[in-house]
Amino acid sequence: MKLAKHMAANGFNVVYLDFYRVGCKEDFIELYSREIMVQYSGRWKSTLKKLSALLKGIRPMMSLDPMGNTSLSIAIEASGNLHESLESVINLPENLDDKARWLIIFDEFQEISKLNGDGFDDILRSHIQHHKRCSYIFSGSRYHLLLDLFNKPSKAFYRFGKVMQLPKIPAPYMQKFIIERYASTGISLDHKLADMIIERVENIPNYVQYLASELWNLAYQANLEPTIALLERALINLIDGLNDYFFKLWDDLSPVQKKVLIGLIADRSNPYSQEFMQRHGLGAISSTQRSLEKLIASELITKEGSIYRFTDPLFRLFLQLRISA
């Protein structure tokens, strides 16, 4: 969002579309075309005819409410060719104005896989690869699914653009943020305790805020300064709040997957080694491998080099306290 504001301030028309909202081609046509039209709302009357000419099987409309505010909408013609309509919308920002520059942000782009039965990704790539006035960002929170879209030769977006993984917010920034938020309420938090908050949840921003908030609540209610003991209580409170969700995750796992996860809690050695498998009651290497692959695909664990790590530190703590104990 910060990048979008920066680019808009530098003369770009910025379109943001969350693919969680896209369930079919018609959704994409309606949502994407409307976002593009919003960028042109100030010049709507002068470009209405041009839009109508560029959009096939789609009728753009403008209306005014009683307060004089402009409302933009589109109607997909029942008799139109949906494929042609889709192509015309994909190419709309490129064809709308030969002087305009566009930044198109497709967020949660891994959700495009929902539309693969219709060959949507093939159609999208076949057109945008020829665009010269549009720059594209494909972002998403499910890293491995998104990576597959751009790294697998069988995928339409194979090697399309530059792959970047955004790093975590540096811990000193998080520490400063927490301490200042506490200070604004009249409660002092020392640097060491702020660092412990960040470390216990592996610097995952929403967990940092949840844990810091729960610690603040405990300290405020008891009229005490934040302490390590209160931090441990706050951590348990977070686990309690997620208990049902974590038990559901656990219940959905296969017996072998459960053994692998329990093994990974305290054992950072090679899960394919004989020692690991004997220690944790695992059978053939092939079943362990399949379990690890499924756990990675479901994003319960991630592989960094030769090390397997839990993606959710609170789920790991839940297993440590409520299952393996």
VENRAFEN-V928875 format. One line per field, one symbol per residue. psi: psi as a letter, one per 40 degrees, with the letter a starting at -180 (. if undefined). A space follows every 50 residues. Layout:
psi=???
//
This chain:
psi=ddddddddefeihhhhhhedeheidddddddddddddddeddfddeeddd ddddhhehhiihihideeihhhiihhhdeihdddddddddedddedheei hihhhhifdeedddeddefddddddddeeehdehiihhiiegddddddde ehdeidfhfhahhhhhiihhdddddddddddddeeehhhidddddddddd effhdddddddddddddddddefiihiddddddddddddddedddddddd deiidddddddddedeheiheeiddddddefibidddddddddddddefd iihhbehhihdhdddddddddecd.
//
